[in-house]
Amino acid sequence: MSEERNFTPEFVFTTSRSSGPGGQNVNKVNTRVELRFSVNSSLLLTEEEKKQIHTVLGNRINTEGELLLVSQSERTQLKNKEVVIHRFYELLTKALTPRKKRKKTRPTIASQLKRLEEKKKIAQKKKNRRTPES
């Protein structure tokens, strides 16, 4: 759905020192990649899509209306950039995919009888634990 649209011009990348893998480079190279995507000012999203993204991904969007994704799992900046872009498109696709409406169903007679039988067994077990009345 969102793969056909190219959001890369609207991405803002920042890099910093990663706490993840990197060996001897870990204290010298900025391998941590942070992707910022402004949902509110995006030209490729409709207003309905923006609302949908805010409801589904609201916990990932900061007060400025930016979707924030971070990757520091790989040893190179390029790999982390690819990971974060891939994750962005996955999240966007998941957020914009309409959810199926739940169809109300009734429990079957067999399942109701099974439930009642289980309740009777548990009640009997608890009754057997009581001290006998003398």
Beta strands, then each sheet from edge to edge (+ up, - down):
strand 1: 11-16
strand 2: 32-38
strand 3: 66-71
sheet 1: 1+ 2- 3+
end
